Amino acid sequence: MENRLKELRESLAMTQEELAARAGVSRQTIISLEKGKYNPSITLAYKLSKIFGLSIEELFMLNEGGEKI
């Protein structure tokens, strides 16, 4: 799964720590998400999408050749 977290966070001049605090998670969780090493729960995906004012689908995308649904 790919995401736009880092791009969007940086466009708002927001630190990983600030985003983590707003989402109610650790900074390490944000780091893992940005590196694509962790897929969020639906609850976390929803919280993050609301922070950026986007839909979940605009923030998180399945890889083209990737996982089967």
OpenMM code with the backbone's topology and positions (N, CA, C; nanometers):
from openmm import Vec3, app, unit

residues = "MET GLU ASN ARG LEU LYS GLU LEU ARG GLU SER LEU ALA MET THR GLN GLU GLU LEU ALA ALA ARG ALA GLY VAL SER ARG GLN THR ILE ILE SER LEU GLU LYS GLY LYS TYR ASN PRO SER ILE THR LEU ALA TYR LYS LEU SER LYS ILE PHE GLY LEU SER ILE GLU GLU LEU PHE MET LEU ASN GLU GLY GLY GLU LYS ILE".split()
positions = [
    Vec3(0.0846, -0.1176, 0.0000),
    Vec3(0.0000, 0.0000, 0.0000),
    Vec3(0.0887, 0.1234, 0.0000),
    Vec3(0.0540, 0.2172, -0.0816),
    Vec3(0.1263, 0.3441, -0.0871),
    Vec3(0.0417, 0.4518, -0.0200),
    Vec3(0.1064, 0.5611, 0.0197),
    Vec3(0.0312, 0.6711, 0.0795),
    Vec3(0.0990, 0.8040, 0.0494),
    Vec3(0.0268, 0.9104, 0.0750),
    Vec3(0.0750, 1.0462, 0.0501),
    Vec3(0.1043, 1.1204, 0.1799),
    Vec3(0.1209, 1.0480, 0.2894),
    Vec3(0.1366, 1.1115, 0.4196),
    Vec3(0.2526, 1.2105, 0.4254),
    Vec3(0.3710, 1.1662, 0.3852),
    Vec3(0.4878, 1.2528, 0.3967),
    Vec3(0.4714, 1.3781, 0.3116),
    Vec3(0.4271, 1.3595, 0.1885),
    Vec3(0.4061, 1.4735, 0.0976),
    Vec3(0.3079, 1.5747, 0.1577),
    Vec3(0.1966, 1.5268, 0.2069),
    Vec3(0.0949, 1.6160, 0.2625),
    Vec3(0.1404, 1.6791, 0.3934),
    Vec3(0.2032, 1.5999, 0.4781),
    Vec3(0.2529, 1.6517, 0.6061),
    Vec3(0.3528, 1.7634, 0.5827),
    Vec3(0.4468, 1.7404, 0.4909),
    Vec3(0.5486, 1.8416, 0.4627),
    Vec3(0.4892, 1.9658, 0.3976),
    Vec3(0.3854, 1.9491, 0.3157),
    Vec3(0.3228, 2.0655, 0.2519),
    Vec3(0.2572, 2.1577, 0.3539),
    Vec3(0.2241, 2.1031, 0.4704),
    Vec3(0.1648, 2.1818, 0.5784),
    Vec3(0.2680, 2.2217, 0.6838),
    Vec3(0.3958, 2.1943, 0.6562),
    Vec3(0.5051, 2.2227, 0.7495),
    Vec3(0.4776, 2.1602, 0.8870),
    Vec3(0.4248, 2.0383, 0.8857),
    Vec3(0.3912, 1.9659, 1.0075),
    Vec3(0.5001, 1.8615, 1.0339),
    Vec3(0.5417, 1.8502, 1.1578),
    Vec3(0.6403, 1.7487, 1.1927),
    Vec3(0.5715, 1.6138, 1.2122),
    Vec3(0.6522, 1.5086, 1.2104),
    Vec3(0.5982, 1.3758, 1.2383),
    Vec3(0.5392, 1.3720, 1.3788),
    Vec3(0.6026, 1.4377, 1.4712),
    Vec3(0.5545, 1.4424, 1.6096),
    Vec3(0.4183, 1.5110, 1.6179),
    Vec3(0.4011, 1.6209, 1.5448),
    Vec3(0.2730, 1.6913, 1.5451),
    Vec3(0.1618, 1.6051, 1.4852),
    Vec3(0.1918, 1.5402, 1.3740),
    Vec3(0.0923, 1.4535, 1.3110),
    Vec3(0.0566, 1.3373, 1.4034),
    Vec3(0.1562, 1.2794, 1.4660),
    Vec3(0.1330, 1.1693, 1.5587),
    Vec3(0.0406, 1.2126, 1.6733),
    Vec3(0.0666, 1.3295, 1.7289),
    Vec3(-0.0153, 1.3804, 1.8390),
    Vec3(-0.1599, 1.4026, 1.7938),
    Vec3(-0.1773, 1.4590, 1.6768),
    Vec3(-0.3132, 1.4840, 1.6255),
    Vec3(-0.3877, 1.3544, 1.5974),
    Vec3(-0.3151, 1.2516, 1.5551),
    Vec3(-0.3775, 1.1238, 1.5213),
    Vec3(-0.3876, 1.0305, 1.6423),
    Vec3(-0.3204, 1.0651, 1.7513),
    Vec3(-0.3253, 0.9826, 1.8711),
    Vec3(-0.2410, 0.8564, 1.8624),
    Vec3(-0.1282, 0.8665, 1.7893),
    Vec3(-0.0368, 0.7531, 1.7754),
    Vec3(0.1052, 0.7986, 1.8071),
    Vec3(0.1994, 0.7064, 1.8036),
    Vec3(0.3392, 0.7420, 1.8295),
    Vec3(0.4058, 0.7964, 1.7026),
    Vec3(0.5130, 0.8680, 1.7218),
    Vec3(0.5912, 0.9164, 1.6078),
    Vec3(0.6428, 0.7991, 1.5262),
    Vec3(0.6780, 0.6900, 1.5925),
    Vec3(0.7270, 0.5706, 1.5234),
    Vec3(0.6212, 0.5145, 1.4281),
    Vec3(0.4957, 0.5227, 1.4663),
    Vec3(0.3874, 0.4774, 1.3780),
    Vec3(0.3842, 0.5614, 1.2512),
    Vec3(0.3986, 0.6928, 1.2649),
    Vec3(0.3992, 0.7817, 1.1480),
    Vec3(0.5198, 0.7506, 1.0595),
    Vec3(0.6358, 0.7284, 1.1194),
    Vec3(0.7556, 0.6935, 1.0432),
    Vec3(0.7313, 0.5650, 0.9640),
    Vec3(0.6762, 0.4629, 1.0295),
    Vec3(0.6493, 0.3349, 0.9626),
    Vec3(0.5486, 0.3500, 0.8497),
    Vec3(0.4462, 0.4306, 0.8717),
    Vec3(0.3475, 0.4557, 0.7662),
    Vec3(0.4120, 0.5240, 0.6460),
    Vec3(0.4893, 0.6276, 0.6726),
    Vec3(0.5524, 0.7031, 0.5638),
    Vec3(0.6492, 0.6166, 0.4833),
    Vec3(0.7142, 0.5230, 0.5486),
    Vec3(0.8077, 0.4343, 0.4785),
    Vec3(0.7380, 0.3158, 0.4121),
    Vec3(0.6070, 0.3040, 0.4315),
    Vec3(0.5322, 0.1938, 0.3713),
    Vec3(0.5533, 0.0606, 0.4406),
    Vec3(0.5987, 0.0644, 0.5661),
    Vec3(0.6257, -0.0594, 0.6399),
    Vec3(0.5089, -0.1019, 0.7271),
    Vec3(0.4048, -0.0209, 0.7293),
    Vec3(0.2913, -0.0488, 0.8170),
    Vec3(0.1645, -0.0034, 0.7465),
    Vec3(0.0619, -0.0874, 0.7463),
    Vec3(-0.0687, -0.0509, 0.6934),
    Vec3(-0.1579, -0.0137, 0.8110),
    Vec3(-0.2231, 0.1011, 0.8038),
    Vec3(-0.3019, 0.1466, 0.9188),
    Vec3(-0.4313, 0.0694, 0.9355),
    Vec3(-0.4817, 0.0717, 1.0565),
    Vec3(-0.6168, 0.0202, 1.0809),
    Vec3(-0.7139, 0.1143, 1.0108),
    Vec3(-0.8356, 0.0712, 0.9916),
    Vec3(-0.9351, 0.1573, 0.9281),
    Vec3(-0.9606, 0.2814, 1.0144),
    Vec3(-0.9538, 0.2648, 1.1447),
    Vec3(-0.9739, 0.3787, 1.2350),
    Vec3(-0.8637, 0.4825, 1.2179),
    Vec3(-0.7388, 0.4377, 1.2119),
    Vec3(-0.6282, 0.5304, 1.1938),
    Vec3(-0.6322, 0.5932, 1.0551),
    Vec3(-0.6634, 0.5159, 0.9534),
    Vec3(-0.6745, 0.5706, 0.8177),
    Vec3(-0.7811, 0.6796, 0.8139),
    Vec3(-0.8918, 0.6573, 0.8825),
    Vec3(-0.9996, 0.7557, 0.8883),
    Vec3(-0.9530, 0.8834, 0.9590),
    Vec3(-0.8862, 0.8685, 1.0740),
    Vec3(-0.8360, 0.9855, 1.1480),
    Vec3(-0.7399, 1.0671, 1.0622),
    Vec3(-0.6465, 0.9985, 0.9956),
    Vec3(-0.5480, 1.0683, 0.9136),
    Vec3(-0.6149, 1.1376, 0.7947),
    Vec3(-0.7120, 1.0738, 0.7341),
    Vec3(-0.7798, 1.1364, 0.6202),
    Vec3(-0.8532, 1.2622, 0.6645),
    Vec3(-0.9119, 1.2606, 0.7830),
    Vec3(-0.9817, 1.3791, 0.8344),
    Vec3(-0.8830, 1.4919, 0.8661),
    Vec3(-0.7655, 1.4580, 0.9167),
    Vec3(-0.6641, 1.5601, 0.9461),
    Vec3(-0.6272, 1.6364, 0.8192),
    Vec3(-0.6162, 1.5638, 0.7067),
    Vec3(-0.5767, 1.6262, 0.5809),
    Vec3(-0.6953, 1.6700, 0.4955),
    Vec3(-0.8169, 1.6420, 0.5394),
    Vec3(-0.9351, 1.6820, 0.4645),
    Vec3(-0.9518, 1.6070, 0.3329),
    Vec3(-0.9112, 1.4812, 0.3332),
    Vec3(-0.9191, 1.3969, 0.2141),
    Vec3(-0.9972, 1.2705, 0.2451),
    Vec3(-1.0353, 1.1988, 0.1406),
    Vec3(-1.0941, 1.0669, 0.1616),
    Vec3(-0.9802, 0.9681, 0.1884),
    Vec3(-1.0147, 0.8555, 0.2449),
    Vec3(-0.9148, 0.7516, 0.2691),
    Vec3(-0.8491, 0.7111, 0.1375),
    Vec3(-0.9287, 0.7020, 0.0311),
    Vec3(-0.8774, 0.6615, -0.0997),
    Vec3(-0.7807, 0.7630, -0.1596),
    Vec3(-0.7956, 0.8897, -0.1227),
    Vec3(-0.7032, 0.9926, -0.1706),
    Vec3(-0.5713, 0.9899, -0.0947),
    Vec3(-0.5725, 0.9336, 0.0237),
    Vec3(-0.4533, 0.9285, 0.1086),
    Vec3(-0.3782, 0.7965, 0.0954),
    Vec3(-0.4516, 0.6869, 0.0836),
    Vec3(-0.3912, 0.5537, 0.0750),
    Vec3(-0.4326, 0.4865, -0.0549),
    Vec3(-0.3353, 0.4286, -0.1267),
    Vec3(-0.3623, 0.3622, -0.2538),
    Vec3(-0.2988, 0.2230, -0.2539),
    Vec3(-0.3721, 0.1254, -0.3076),
    Vec3(-0.3147, -0.0075, -0.3244),
    Vec3(-0.2126, -0.0023, -0.4372),
    Vec3(-0.1064, -0.0783, -0.4247),
    Vec3(-0.0057, -0.0858, -0.5310),
    Vec3(-0.0688, -0.1450, -0.6557),
    Vec3(-0.0261, -0.0981, -0.7724),
    Vec3(-0.0818, -0.1445, -0.8998),
    Vec3(-0.0748, -0.2953, -0.9163),
    Vec3(0.0412, -0.3554, -0.8983),
    Vec3(0.0559, -0.4990, -0.9150),
    Vec3(0.0425, -0.5734, -0.7856),
    Vec3(-0.0147, -0.5064, -0.6859),
    Vec3(-0.0066, -0.5540, -0.5507),
    Vec3(-0.1102, -0.6520, -0.5042),
    Vec3(-0.1538, -0.6271, -0.3859),
    Vec3(-0.2364, -0.7196, -0.3115),
    Vec3(-0.3712, -0.7420, -0.3753),
    Vec3(-0.4224, -0.8622, -0.3566),
    Vec3(-0.5571, -0.8935, -0.4003),
    Vec3(-0.6533, -0.8519, -0.2905),
    Vec3(-0.7679, -0.8064, -0.3315),
    Vec3(-0.8700, -0.7652, -0.2340),
    Vec3(-0.9697, -0.8778, -0.2184),
] * unit.nanometer
topology = app.Topology()
chain = topology.addChain("A")
for resn in residues:
    res = topology.addResidue(resn, chain)
    for name in ("N", "CA", "C"):
        topology.addAtom(name, app.Element.getBySymbol(name[0]), res)
